[in-house]
Amino acid sequence: MALIDRTTRDQRTLTTARLVLFMEASHDPALREALWRGRAVIAATLEPVLRGLGARDPHTAAGALMACSEGLILHRIARHDDTDIRPVLDLVVRAALA
C-alpha cells in the first residue's frame, strides 16, 4: 500500500509519465521490451516473498498482485480515485495465498 501511495501522491508526475510510456510501448517493441524487463525484476523480487508466505503458485500470485496494483495506480492517476485501496489489496493478497 505504501508503494502505491508513494507512486500516486509523492511521485504523481513521474508515475503519469510512466503511464504514458506504457501506452507508447503498445506500438514500440523496443520500449515494450525495456518496460517488460523492469516488470520482470519486480516479479522476481515478489515471487520469493509470496512463496515464503505460503502461496501455492507464487508466479501467478505475483502476476495477480502486480496487475491489481497497476490498475489501482492507473485509477488513482487517471480518475483521481482516492478511495481506500486496503480492502482491494487485502482481497487479492488473501486469494494469492489461498
N, C-alpha and C positions, 0 to 999 in steps of 0.2 A: 504494500500500500504506500509506503514512504517513497518508493521509486516512482510510482505513478503520480503522487502528489508533487514530487520534485520536477518531473518532466513536464507537468502540465501547469505548474504555477511558477516556480523559480526559473525554469528553462523554457517557458512557453514559446518564445520566439524561435529558439533553436529547434524545439520539437516541431513547430509549424513548418520550418524549413525542411526538416527530415521527412515530414509527411509529403511535402511537395516532391522531394526526391523519390519517394516510393511511387508516386504517380508517374513521374518521368521514367522510372525504371520499367514501367509497363511496356514501353516500346524501345528501350535501350538495353540490349542484352549485357553489355559490359557493366553498366551501372547496376543492373539486376543481380549479376554475379557478385559484385562487390558488397551489395547490401545483404545478399544471402549469406556470405561468409561471416559478416558481423552477427547475423542472427544465429548462425551455427555455433559461434563462440558462446553466446548466451545460453543456448540449449545445452551445450556440452557442460556448462557450469551448473545448470539447473538439474539435469538428469541425476547426477550422483546424490544431490540433496534429496530429491524425491525418492530415490531408491532407499536412502537411509531412513526416510520416514515411513517406508513400507509400501510404496507404490508397486503394484504388480507389473505395470508396464511403464517404466519411467520415461521412455521416449515419447509415447503417446501422451502421457500426463504432462510432460514439459510442453509439448506442442499445444495442448488444450489451454494450459495456463498462459502461455505466451499469446495465443490467439485472443483469449479473453482480455488480457492486459492491453494488447494493441487496440482492440475495439473500445475499451474504456478510455484509452488515451485519445483516440480519434473523436469519440463523443465529447470528451471534455474540451478538446481544442475546437472542433468544427461546430459543435452545437452549444458550447458554453454550458455544458451539463455538469453541474457541481453536486449532483446527488451523492449520497453516501455509497461508496463502492464496496464497503466491507461485506455486506450480505452477498454480493455477487462473487467476490473473491472467495469468501467462505464456502459457498456452494461449489465452486469449481475445484478448490483445493480438496474439499471432502470427497468429491466424486473422483478426483485423481488418485486419492489414497484408498478408495474403496476396492 
